[in-house]
Amino acid sequence: MRVILPNSRSKLSFCRRSGGILAVLSKDVASSVITGNSNPEQQHVDTVIVGAGPAGLLSAIMYAQKFPNHKVKVFERLPNPPPNPSDDDIWKDVARFYLIGLGHRGQHALSKFNVMKAVSSVSTAVVGRKDWSPEADGVERLFSNRTYTTLVLPREKLVGCLYRHITSSPFFSERIELNYGIEISPIHLGDETSQVIVRATNCAQDSSSLVLSTGDEADMLCDLENEPTTITANLLIGADGSARTIANFMELSDSSATVQNPLLNVFLKRKRFKVTRYVDDNQRVYKTIPIQLPSGWRYDLNYSARTSGGNLNLDALPSNRFGSYCAVLLFKAGDPLAVADCDPADLRQKLDEYMPQFSNLIDDETLQIVAKKGPSYLPSFRYVGPRLHQGRTVILGDCAHTVKPYFGLGANTALQDVSVLSDAFDESPPSNVMEALALFSKKRAGESKAIVQMSRELDRPGKLGLLTFVFPLILDSIFHRLAPKLFAPSTLSMFSLEGYDFRKIRARKRLDRAMQVTLISTTLALVSRGAVLLFKILVKALLHGNSVVAKTLGGALSTTVVFSLVRRKASQN
């Protein structure tokens, strides 16, 4: 196994990526490579994987296990391999890394490829939540309905576990080559008669330090003087996350094909490959804060607090088993505290006013560091469809479905994608790569769309958020408590239940909502008709002198009014 790093001696020229594809790659260059009119340095490999994050490295492990006679090359834009997950000195700065929670989807995928044991050894268990809100103070809830324990660790530590799993094994070392500081630009996505063609350019980010993901595409320094390497492959797996290089190229190439063959698309009812991008109408930014919990607190809970209206949210997860937590302080975009070099005194005042239980755990030195640092940005919602493959190319993970990390779905669904791709290979003829990719699309394209759309509904702002998130949450809580066998729990709760994919969750919640609306409407109609009927009986009794009926109804009405007045007076006191 080779781990290849960028050549530090070569002269680098600045190049900005445009739409996820290097601007230096023109259509003429791509055409010349495909037709063979140009002959740059060429290589061939069985499989190319773009992206060495969780999904990319797990894809390499999966593919090497499934096809031990094949060679895999993994390419990553970042210049350096991930840090050692067992080096405690690296992870002391808990606010430096973004924490993720591994639920049943991620854990099942890691277990399937024999990586779960190593990951769990460097993770921290979370068994419940404790929330502070304007409506309730410090409510603790344990996850008693789950058959698994959520595991929390930095994303980079998860990547480090997968990296070490590859580099420490002779089996994987012979089959997987890891390349860092390399930008991959697709040229041809392959088809029945031709292979995938990509171009590899020696690149390095303008900062080699590990930083929190901001959702923005990084500027790249690319070696434009030396001839890039052209690589052909039988399969291309795009797992390049928010960079979206492969997905954008798929959209571009499919759009060109549609223009060239309009009649064919009409007759075959062929839907274009499209990247659906949502405008972020509820943009949030965040800063991270290291917190050491006192001895009286539990070290296995997810702590959170929020202000009225959601102007300020705090969510804290354990970084280790000894009470070191990383808290994410979430601001609305435009908040005066959501900038670099904000006033530490103003930040302290805000925390003292709305989150005193956490403010007391943050010393002045730490608060000054937090106030000085710039904000990080969350990614916007997006998904691709109606398929996740084109020719001999397939995309998965954040490349296929991007969500905000509120509900712990990003990394977990990315790892689950790898598991489903493995199943698609098992269920297809060994030599038919394109059939396996088509089957994967059939299994996961609808899931990608469902997870993004449901996540976005839970993140709408203002009154729209009340309609799509708050009211459904209240309705589900009431109806599930009254009739748990008839009504499912809330969408958020169903995300953590095993046995439900995202399309099934969406279908079930639509059914629940229809039944809830029907029951509420029927009840209101019956109450309304009953009130009208009662009024008619009372009027009739009064008009016909039926004193017994009139006195009885009048007494009941008077009692109800008096009881209501007494109850209101008691509540005021």
Stockholm file with secondary structure:
# STOCKHOLM 1.0

chainA/1-573         MRVILPNSRSKLSFCRRSGGILAVLSKDVASSVITGNSNPEQQHVDTVIVGAGPAGLLSAIMYAQKFPNHKVKVFERLPNPPPNPSDDDIWKDVARFYLIGLGHRGQHALSKFNVMKAVSSVSTAVVGRKDWSPEADGVERLFSNRTYTTLVLPREKLVGCLYRHITSSPFFSERIELNYGIEISPIHLGDETSQVIVRATNCAQDSSSLVLSTGDEADMLCDLENEPTTITANLLIGADGSARTIANFMELSDSSATVQNPLLNVFLKRKRFKVTRYVDDNQRVYKTIPIQLPSGWRYDLNYSARTSGGNLNLDALPSNRFGSYCAVLLFKAGDPLAVADCDPADLRQKLDEYMPQFSNLIDDETLQIVAKKGPSYLPSFRYVGPRLHQGRTVILGDCAHTVKPYFGLGANTALQDVSVLSDAFDESPPSNVMEALALFSKKRAGESKAIVQMSRELDRPGKLGLLTFVFPLILDSIFHRLAPKLFAPSTLSMFSLEGYDFRKIRARKRLDRAMQVTLISTTLALVSRGAVLLFKILVKALLHGNSVVAKTLGGALSTTVVFSLVRRKASQN
#=GR chainA/1-573 SS CCEECCCTTSCCEEECEETTEETTCCHHHHHHHHHTSCCCCEEEEEEEEECCSHHHHHHHHHHHHHCTTSCEEEEESSSSCCCCTTCTTTTSCGGGSCEEEECHHHHHHHHHTTCHHHHHTTCEEECEEEEECSSCSSEEEECTTCSSCEEEEEHHHHHHHHHHHHHTCHHHHTTEEEEESEEEEEEECCCSSSCEEEEEEEEEESCCSCCCCCSSCCCEEECCSSCCEEEEEEEEEECCGGGCHHHHHHHHHHHHHHHHCHHHHHHTTCCCCEEEECCCTTCEEEEEEEEECCTTSCSSEEEEEECGGGSEEEEEEESSTTSEEEEEEEEETTCTTSSTTCCHHHHHHHHHHHCHHHHTTSCHHHHHHHHHSCCEECCCCEEEESCSEETTEEECGGGTEECCTTSSCHHHHHHHHHHHHHHHHHTSCTTCHHHHHHHHHHHHHHHHHHHHHHHHHTTCCHHHHIIIIIHHHHHHHHHHHHCTTTSCCCHHHHHTSTTCCHHHHHHHHHHHHHHHHHHHHHHHHHHHHHHHHHHHHHHHHHHTTCHHHHHHHHHHHHHHHHHHHHHHHHHHC
#=GC SS_cons         CCEECCCTTSCCEEECEETTEETTCCHHHHHHHHHTSCCCCEEEEEEEEECCSHHHHHHHHHHHHHCTTSCEEEEESSSSCCCCTTCTTTTSCGGGSCEEEECHHHHHHHHHTTCHHHHHTTCEEECEEEEECSSCSSEEEECTTCSSCEEEEEHHHHHHHHHHHHHTCHHHHTTEEEEESEEEEEEECCCSSSCEEEEEEEEEESCCSCCCCCSSCCCEEECCSSCCEEEEEEEEEECCGGGCHHHHHHHHHHHHHHHHCHHHHHHTTCCCCEEEECCCTTCEEEEEEEEECCTTSCSSEEEEEECGGGSEEEEEEESSTTSEEEEEEEEETTCTTSSTTCCHHHHHHHHHHHCHHHHTTSCHHHHHHHHHSCCEECCCCEEEESCSEETTEEECGGGTEECCTTSSCHHHHHHHHHHHHHHHHHTSCTTCHHHHHHHHHHHHHHHHHHHHHHHHHTTCCHHHHIIIIIHHHHHHHHHHHHCTTTSCCCHHHHHTSTTCCHHHHHHHHHHHHHHHHHHHHHHHHHHHHHHHHHHHHHHHHHHTTCHHHHHHHHHHHHHHHHHHHHHHHHHHC
//
